[in-house]
Amino acid sequence: MATTTRRAKSGRVNKSAWIRALPHSMPAKEVVDKAKAEGIKLSIAQVYTTRSSAKKAGKRAPGGVRRGRPPAAASGGNDQLLFRRLVLSIGLPKAEAYLNELRRSVGL
């Protein structure tokens, strides 16, 4: 058995690691029976849950890189997003007029 499934000093085995070490093609009932023969108490639900979690973990992108849209901070920050939404809500001509007024007031 692999080193991750050995019993710790307390005499307990990591059940999840033990389940993951078995072939995924082995039916859950056989996994429970094999565990019982080795003195490990498992339920069929534990087998399904562990395998499901392992499958989800395997779908993550390599290197911890997440797929999909980047967070707001990585794409320019929340302030830029709020500014864009404001410009779209009041309209571009009105936003330009406000910006021109702001430039004049600060001497730009």
ABEGO torsion letter per residue (X at the ends): XBAAABBBAAGBBBAAAAAAABBAABBAAAAAAAAAAAGBBBBAAAAAAAAAAAAAAAABBBGGBBBEBBBAAAAGEAAAAAAAAAAAAAEAAAAAAAAAAAAAAAGX
